[in-house]
């Protein structure tokens, strides 16, 4: 009897999860379409569709095809990448504060990218590779520094915060010395922005997503199991070592390429995971819902930043203003429940 | 109010009470170092100056460019000393009050609170008088401190070092993000605001020093007046209460002093991190943990550290300057990591 009940409950939860994931996907498509249509001039869905099919529409071909399409695609991919990478770290370290933008991995990617853009004036692909190197190096350094006499998530987070402080001041230094960049561009880059997106900036990120996203989704179930701890995961048939390496490398790749293309869009990696977990409930693989939440967040925040106020804000400011109170709320809730601190 | 250490000597009495001679020697030595650093701060910079020109400039002459450069460097050096001393004393007091080795105005988000309050004050309320800015900064610092402490002490175990540091770092990140949101659309004023993101002493003038010095002096006196209480707090609340210490009042008064120091320093120099973390730890190794000695000593050492950071920032990159906030982050973050590594961390 009870077995049947469990089975029924599980099926109900799975249906619910599938339903919510579907709704999220629809939401992402809707916001993506909206950011193609809305702008100085409004284009109808038929016009946008015609442009996407490659037909020539007067006016819309340039505005939608050359300006809005790369921008929206960059937002979509960066959101997917940040959401997926963030939730991977959060799940693996079993702490929502362990998102890559708080423990300094994003800062590592940013520092390398800023150095590549300003000091070495590299092209997009080279900058992405450099950002990847910086992120991997930072992740390794944080891991090694926090691994001493046993490994704890809290220590890793604090050490990450220290490393992030150092890297951030290095970024600030390089940006403040950049003669060619005016301060506003520099600050936009620091908060993350989709301005000036071209197919050239989108291409490396799209490639990285093509490789890393499927590889990680395959491991999604294992990630859910890793949450139970290494021993339980091994007992349940997960090969802990390889799984973890695939997931971490995949997450770092996504993070580095997204950062190189759009800057470290504030708090998306941090927010997407917990929001997705709230929506779909515990137990399932958090990767796909978190990626969708991330994409919806970035696209919606970009729309808000561009059109909701008198001045145009870069997307990172909007996500930052949304993320900051959420971070505080999460901290209060975690502390009150005596949770993972 | 009885002197705690004499009533109940803790096990490591040797580190608490270094011989007075040793302490005096360290104090004198640090003061000499500070004096040398001040000379260096006036002598080194983007422009090379000769000894004669320094002496002439100190005599009030501003004829040559070099002499003018020296005259410009003097207020900067004074401000670096004041800010360094204030941040170090603030950090020491916060560490004593929270009994937390990771306490620091930067890490606990107090500087970020002050920064945010000032930026909002300037951007939305058009404040620019030094005293109103300082008032706003101190209010912001106090708000952030109360908030971080409240959040960090929720739940089991009260305000453990790690919880407090985590709460501070998170709130700091949140505030920094809000500062960018306020600043970004204001291109015209952003150049003058940049300072609210990095922190530096380059914009020092005698007017600003004159405005901030009395406030810093009040904060410093409040902290110095409660050093005995801080020593009692180190024994734990129960024991301190048993020794006749009014724990709540001591905490309140000391934190108020620390917040005034940090807020005023942030109002004139922007957010400068890690000084309040590094200096007390270093000084405790040298003169022990008796706050009656430690606090004045950290003031001298903090002044020396910030002047040194300022000089390094001017010398290390030829032709330009690196803000002190960047240098202190590079010195301080490794120390922070080192302290975290030494902590025994509880994992669920």
Interface residues (C-beta under 8 A of the other chain):
Chain A: X97 X102 X145 X146 X148 X150 X152 X153 X154 X155 X157 X158 X159 X161 X162 X163 X165 X166 X168 X169 X170 X172 X173 X176 X177 X183 X184 X187 X188 X190 X191 X266 X267 X309 X311 X313 X314 X316 X317 X320 X321 X323 X324 X325 X327 X328 X331 X332 X334 X335 X336 X337 X338 X339 X340 X341
Chain B: X102 X151 X152 X154 X155 X156 X157 X160 X162 X163 X165 X166 X167 X169 X170 X171 X173 X174 X175 X177 X178 X180 X181 X183 X184 X185 X187 X190 X191 X194 X197 X198 X273 X274 X320 X322 X323 X325 X326 X329 X330 X332 X333 X334 X336 X337 X340 X341 X343 X345 X346 X347 X348
